[in-house]
Amino acid sequence: MMKPENHNRKTEGDINQTLARNTWMETQVDENTKSFLEEDARYFLHQSMSTPCLDVIKKSNQSSFFNLQGKPYLDFHGNNVHQVGYNQEELIENLIKQLHKLPFSPRRYTNKPAIKFAKKLASLTPSDLNRVLLTPNGSSAVGIALKLARAVTGKFKVVSFWDSFHGASLDAISVGGEAVFRDSMGPLMPGVERIPPPVTYRGIFEDNEDKCLEYLEYVFKKEGDIGAFIAETVRNTDVQTPSKSFWQKARALCNTHNVLLILDEIPIALGRTGYMFAFEHYGIEPDILCLGKGLGGGIFPQAAIVTRDKFNICQEISLGHYTHEKSPLGSVCGLTTIDIIEKEQLLKKVRRDELYMRSSLEALKIKYPLIGDIRGMGLLWGIELVTSKDTKEKAVDEAERIMYECLAEGLSFKVSAGNVLQLSPPLTISREDLDKALNILDRALLKISDQINNHQTIV
């Protein structure tokens, strides 16, 4: 039996269990597709945010994927793996070549692609961030980072933010701040101290991020045995961007209290924010950097941590003893992805696209009272919808209706925090496709706003 909707617990994906979802099935999905969706629902274990599925896709190319009937969806979600777009020819060619040479490297042996990949990652990061461990997924990269921090500091306690997301494994949800991932999970990893993120203090203390810093310093001093502070440099889900001052002060607090700073850039690195790494915006360095998602070029699951030379002290500890640790295939995908970003000068392109997106979305904000806030950098944007600009009450139902209107016209994105439309297209997206997506969004906002105006007014 379907649980009653709880708007306070809405996250991306809960839209899969609503009346609007039923309408989608009735009006947008043909019988052939329904039969596959029924098989999917029969054989896959159901879980929040994944099931039931919306459609069946059969191919992808550049900025779009296509369903069984050939309908294209511009992909402004992509699970953050599609920095270089889909079916990137050079990436596929290099992967095929490697498949024919060496598809797998057993433990205790290395291989040239893995060495080149680690060397490349070290060359991209500043100062002594030269030590790498490779792993198949972001959650395990976070796990490695937490284990390394314990080994280096001798302290097991860690500070993280409420509402943060660091992966879905048991250790990752232990330090994560989204309650939906902890439901029914019982006792989790001990020693986690969560604090409200900087965004908590916006609009209450005149955007006073220093309140968050005071809280952070208080916990560092009060506990006295904190080993690490883990955070997303920029929160990906609903696109929260702290100030440069915040991160510089937070970095200084970590230095003062001998706390390692772990920056989780799994979804936002590799050009998403206009720089190879988001921390470059803030003039800081992490002690441990977590990477993943787009690192495999949208083809192969590949993640990594990068840390300082002086932390190479775990020769007798297994930090990330994974079967596919030094994957030749993952390494080739990572190397090629970075090479494409550099050769095609995607960082410069993304910074140009940022200006275009900002002006276009701000114009929509002026046009529609439903939009309470526009946030973003590079090609990562959040459109926060509210029922009232005074109370800033979340427009949860409206966000869902807009999402389905856009899906019907071929624009896919996710809704985060219940009311934030998160737009995250490939870095390679053309201006023509950007305009197409913005026009679809404009029409959806107009339609839902007109429906609202017939019943109530946003004040």
C-alpha positions in Angstrom: 0.0 0.0 0.0 1.4 3.4 -1.0 2.4 5.6 2.0 0.8 9.0 2.3 2.9 11.8 0.8 5.1 13.8 3.2 6.3 17.0 1.7 8.8 17.5 4.4 10.6 14.3 3.3 10.4 14.9 -0.4 13.7 14.3 -2.2 14.5 13.6 -5.8 12.7 10.5 -6.9 9.7 10.4 -4.7 7.8 11.7 -7.7 7.8 8.1 -8.8 5.0 7.3 -6.4 2.3 9.9 -7.0 -0.9 10.6 -8.9 1.1 12.6 -11.4 3.2 9.6 -12.0 0.1 7.5 -12.7 -1.1 10.2 -15.2 2.3 10.0 -16.9 1.8 6.2 -17.4 -1.6 6.7 -18.8 -0.8 9.5 -21.2 2.8 9.2 -22.2 3.7 5.5 -22.2 2.5 3.0 -24.8 1.6 -0.6 -24.2 4.8 -2.0 -25.5 6.8 0.1 -23.1 4.5 -0.7 -20.3 5.2 -4.4 -20.7 8.9 -3.8 -20.3 8.3 -1.5 -17.3 6.2 -4.3 -15.7 9.0 -6.8 -16.2 11.5 -4.3 -14.7 9.2 -3.9 -11.7 8.8 -7.7 -11.4 12.5 -8.6 -11.3 14.4 -5.6 -9.8 14.3 -5.1 -6.1 12.3 -1.9 -5.5 13.9 1.1 -3.7 13.2 4.8 -3.2 14.4 7.1 -6.0 14.8 4.3 -8.6 11.5 2.5 -9.0 9.1 2.4 -10.7 10.9 3.6 -13.8 9.5 6.3 -16.0 10.4 5.0 -19.5 12.6 2.6 -21.3 15.5 4.0 -23.2 17.4 2.2 -26.0 20.2 4.6 -27.1 21.9 7.8 -26.4 23.9 10.4 -28.3 25.6 13.7 -27.3 23.2 15.5 -25.0 20.2 13.2 -25.4 18.9 9.7 -24.8 16.0 8.1 -26.8 13.2 5.8 -25.7 11.9 2.7 -27.6 9.7 4.9 -29.9 12.7 7.1 -30.7 11.5 10.1 -28.6 14.5 12.2 -27.6 15.0 13.5 -24.1 17.6 16.2 -23.5 19.4 14.9 -20.4 19.8 17.6 -17.8 20.4 15.0 -15.1 22.6 12.2 -16.3 23.4 11.2 -12.7 26.3 13.6 -13.2 28.3 11.2 -15.3 27.8 12.9 -18.7 30.4 15.7 -18.7 31.6 14.8 -22.2 28.2 13.8 -23.5 27.0 10.4 -24.7 28.6 8.1 -27.3 31.8 10.2 -27.4 33.6 8.6 -30.3 37.2 8.9 -29.0 36.2 7.6 -25.6 34.5 4.5 -27.1 37.5 3.8 -29.5 40.0 4.0 -26.7 37.9 1.7 -24.5 37.6 -0.9 -27.3 41.3 -0.8 -27.9 42.0 -1.4 -24.2 39.4 -4.2 -24.2 41.4 -6.1 -26.8 44.7 -5.6 -24.9 44.0 -5.9 -21.2 40.5 -5.7 -19.8 41.4 -6.6 -16.2 44.4 -6.2 -14.0 44.6 -8.7 -11.0 45.5 -7.4 -7.5 49.3 -7.0 -6.8 49.9 -6.2 -10.4 49.8 -2.7 -12.0 49.4 -1.6 -15.6 50.3 1.4 -17.8 46.8 3.0 -18.1 46.4 3.0 -14.3 49.9 4.5 -13.7 49.2 7.2 -16.4 45.8 7.9 -14.8 47.1 8.3 -11.3 49.9 10.5 -12.6 47.4 12.7 -14.5 45.2 13.2 -11.5 48.2 14.2 -9.4 49.2 16.7 -12.1 45.8 18.4 -12.0 45.7 18.9 -8.2 47.9 21.5 -6.4 50.9 21.3 -4.1 51.5 17.8 -2.6 48.2 16.3 -3.5 50.0 13.5 -5.4 48.8 10.2 -3.9 45.9 8.4 -5.5 43.7 5.3 -4.8 41.3 4.2 -7.5 38.0 2.5 -6.8 34.9 1.5 -8.8 32.4 4.0 -7.2 32.0 7.2 -5.3 30.6 5.6 -2.1 33.7 3.5 -1.7 35.9 6.6 -2.4 34.2 8.3 0.6 34.8 5.1 2.6 38.5 5.2 1.7 38.7 8.8 2.7 37.2 8.2 6.1 39.5 5.2 6.7 42.5 7.2 5.7 41.6 10.1 8.0 41.3 7.7 10.9 44.7 6.2 10.1 46.4 9.6 9.7 44.9 11.4 12.7 44.3 8.5 15.1 40.8 9.9 15.6 37.6 8.4 14.5 35.2 11.3 14.9 34.0 13.3 11.8 31.9 16.4 11.2 29.5 16.7 8.3 26.6 18.8 7.2 22.9 18.0 7.6 21.3 17.6 4.1 24.6 16.5 2.6 24.9 13.5 0.3 28.1 11.3 0.2 26.8 8.1 -1.2 24.5 5.2 -0.3 26.7 2.6 1.4 26.4 2.2 5.2 29.5 4.3 6.0 28.5 7.0 3.5 25.0 7.4 4.8 26.5 7.5 8.3 28.2 10.7 7.5 25.6 11.9 5.0 22.8 14.2 6.2 19.7 13.1 4.2 17.3 11.2 6.5 15.7 9.3 3.6 18.9 7.2 3.3 18.9 6.3 7.0 15.3 5.0 7.3 15.2 1.5 8.9 19.0 1.3 8.9 19.4 1.1 12.7 22.7 1.9 14.4 25.2 3.6 12.0 28.9 4.4 12.2 29.6 6.1 15.5 31.4 9.4 16.0 29.6 11.5 13.4 28.7 15.1 14.4 26.3 16.8 12.0 25.9 20.5 11.9 23.6 22.8 9.9 25.1 23.9 6.6 25.8 27.5 5.7 22.5 27.8 3.8 20.7 27.4 7.1 21.5 30.9 8.1 20.5 32.6 4.9 17.6 35.0 5.3 17.6 34.6 9.0 20.8 36.2 10.1 21.3 38.3 7.0 23.0 35.6 5.1 25.5 35.2 8.0 27.6 32.2 7.1 29.8 33.0 10.1 27.1 31.4 12.3 27.9 28.1 10.6 31.6 28.7 11.2 31.0 29.4 14.8 29.1 26.1 15.1 31.9 24.3 13.3 34.5 25.8 15.6 32.4 25.0 18.6 32.2 21.3 17.7 36.0 21.2 17.0 36.7 22.7 20.4 34.0 20.9 22.3 34.8 17.4 21.1 38.5 17.9 20.9 39.0 14.6 19.0 37.6 15.3 15.6 39.7 13.7 12.9 38.0 15.0 9.7 35.4 17.4 8.3 33.7 16.0 5.2 31.6 18.3 3.0 30.6 18.9 -0.6 32.4 21.9 -1.8 29.2 22.9 -3.6 26.1 21.0 -2.7 25.0 19.2 -5.9 21.5 18.2 -5.2 19.8 21.5 -4.7 22.8 23.6 -5.8 24.0 25.5 -2.7 27.1 27.6 -3.2 28.9 28.8 -0.1 31.0 32.0 -0.4 34.7 32.1 -0.9 35.1 33.6 2.6 33.2 30.7 4.1 35.5 28.1 2.7 38.7 30.0 3.4 37.7 30.4 7.1 36.6 26.7 7.3 39.9 25.6 5.9 41.7 27.8 8.5 39.7 26.2 11.3 40.7 22.7 10.1 44.3 23.8 10.1 44.0 25.3 13.6 42.4 22.2 15.1 44.4 19.6 13.2 41.3 18.3 11.4 41.6 16.9 7.9 39.4 18.5 5.3 37.7 15.9 3.0 36.0 17.5 0.0 33.5 15.4 -1.8 33.4 16.5 -5.5 32.2 13.2 -6.9 29.3 14.8 -8.9 30.7 18.3 -9.4 34.4 18.0 -10.4 35.7 17.7 -14.0 34.5 21.0 -15.2 30.9 21.0 -13.9 31.4 24.4 -12.1 33.7 25.9 -14.8 36.9 24.7 -13.2 38.4 21.2 -13.2 37.6 21.1 -9.4 35.1 23.2 -7.5 37.6 24.0 -4.7 39.5 26.1 -7.2 36.8 28.7 -7.0 37.6 29.2 -3.3 41.4 29.4 -3.2 41.7 26.4 -0.9 43.0 22.9 -0.9 41.5 19.7 0.5 43.5 17.2 2.4 41.6 14.4 0.7 39.6 14.9 -2.5 36.9 12.4 -3.6 36.1 12.0 -7.3 33.8 9.8 -9.3 30.8 9.8 -11.6 32.0 11.6 -14.7 35.5 10.3 -14.2 34.4 7.2 -16.2 33.1 9.2 -19.1 29.6 8.0 -18.6 30.6 4.5 -19.7 32.6 2.9 -16.9 32.2 3.1 -13.1 35.3 4.9 -11.9 36.1 6.9 -8.8 39.2 7.9 -6.9 40.7 9.8 -4.0 43.6 12.1 -4.2 45.6 13.0 -1.0 48.9 14.4 0.2 52.2 12.7 -0.1 52.8 12.8 3.6 49.7 10.7 4.2 51.2 7.7 2.4 51.5 5.8 5.8 49.1 2.9 5.4 51.3 0.2 3.8 49.9 -2.3 6.4 46.3 -1.2 6.2 43.8 -2.1 3.5 42.1 1.2 2.6 40.5 0.2 -0.7 41.1 -3.4 -1.4 38.7 -3.6 -4.3 38.7 -6.2 -7.1 38.7 -3.6 -9.9 41.0 -1.1 -8.1 43.5 -0.5 -10.9 41.1 -1.1 -13.7 42.7 -0.6 -17.2 39.3 0.1 -18.6 38.3 2.7 -16.0 41.8 4.3 -16.2 41.5 4.7 -20.0 38.0 6.2 -19.6 39.3 8.6 -17.0 42.3 9.6 -19.0 40.3 10.1 -22.2 37.6 12.1 -20.4 40.2 14.5 -18.9 41.9 14.7 -22.3 38.6 15.6 -24.0 37.9 18.3 -21.4 41.3 19.8 -22.0 41.5 19.5 -25.8 38.0 20.9 -26.4 38.6 23.6 -23.8 35.4 22.7 -22.1 36.3 24.7 -19.0 36.2 28.0 -21.0 33.0 26.9 -22.7 31.3 26.1 -19.4 32.2 29.6 -18.1 30.6 31.1 -21.2 27.6 28.9 -20.7 27.3 30.0 -17.1 26.8 33.7 -18.1 24.2 32.6 -20.6 22.4 30.4 -18.2 22.4 33.0 -15.4 20.9 35.7 -17.6 18.3 33.3 -19.1 17.2 31.9 -15.7 17.1 35.3 -14.1 14.8 36.5 -16.9 12.5 33.5 -16.0 12.7 34.5 -12.4 11.4 38.0 -13.2 8.7 36.5 -15.4 7.3 33.9 -13.0 6.5 34.6 -9.3 6.7 30.9 -8.8 10.5 31.1 -8.9 11.9 32.1 -5.5 15.6 31.7 -6.2 18.1 30.9 -9.0 21.4 29.4 -7.9 24.3 28.0 -9.8 27.7 28.1 -11.4 29.1 26.6 -14.6 26.5 24.1 -15.8 25.0 23.3 -12.4 21.8 25.2 -11.7 19.0 25.1 -9.2 15.6 26.8 -9.7 13.8 27.0 -6.3 10.0 27.1 -6.6 7.9 28.7 -3.8 4.2 29.2 -3.2 5.0 32.6 -1.5 8.1 34.8 -1.8 7.4 36.1 1.7 7.1 32.7 3.5 9.2 30.8 0.9 7.0 27.8 1.4 8.1 25.0 -0.9 6.1 24.6 -4.1 6.4 20.8 -4.1 3.4 19.9 -6.1 4.1 22.6 -8.7 7.7 21.4 -9.1 6.5 17.9 -9.9 3.9 19.1 -12.4 6.6 21.2 -14.1 8.9 18.3 -14.3 6.3 16.1 -16.0 5.4 18.9 -18.4 9.0 19.1 -19.4 9.4 15.3 -19.7 6.4 15.3 -22.0 8.3 17.7 -24.3 11.6 15.9 -24.0 13.5 17.6 -21.2 14.7 15.4 -18.3 16.0 16.7 -15.0 15.6 15.9 -11.4 13.7 17.6 -8.6 15.7 18.0 -5.4 14.7 19.0 -1.9 11.1 18.7 -3.1 11.0 22.0 -4.9 14.3 22.7 -6.7 14.6 21.9 -10.4 18.2 20.9 -10.8 19.7 21.4 -14.3 22.9 19.6 -15.0 23.4 19.1 -18.8 26.5 17.7 -20.5 29.4 20.2 -20.6 29.5 19.6 -24.4 25.9 20.7 -24.9 25.3 23.1 -27.9 23.8 26.5 -27.5 20.9 25.3 -29.7 20.1 22.5 -27.2 20.5 24.9 -24.3 17.9 27.2 -25.9 15.6 24.2 -26.7 15.7 23.2 -23.0 15.1 26.7 -21.7 12.2 27.1 -24.0 10.6 23.9 -22.8 11.1 25.0 -19.3 9.6 28.4 -20.1 6.4 26.8 -21.5 6.0 24.5 -18.6 6.4 27.3 -16.1 3.8 29.3 -18.1 1.3 26.5 -18.1 1.6 25.7 -14.4 1.6 29.4 -13.5 -1.6 29.9 -15.5 -3.2 27.0 -13.7 -2.2 28.5 -10.4 -3.5 31.9 -11.2 -6.9 30.5 -11.9 -7.0 29.4 -8.2 -4.6 31.4 -6.2 -1.9 34.1 -6.5 1.7 33.9 -5.3 2.4 36.9 -3.2 
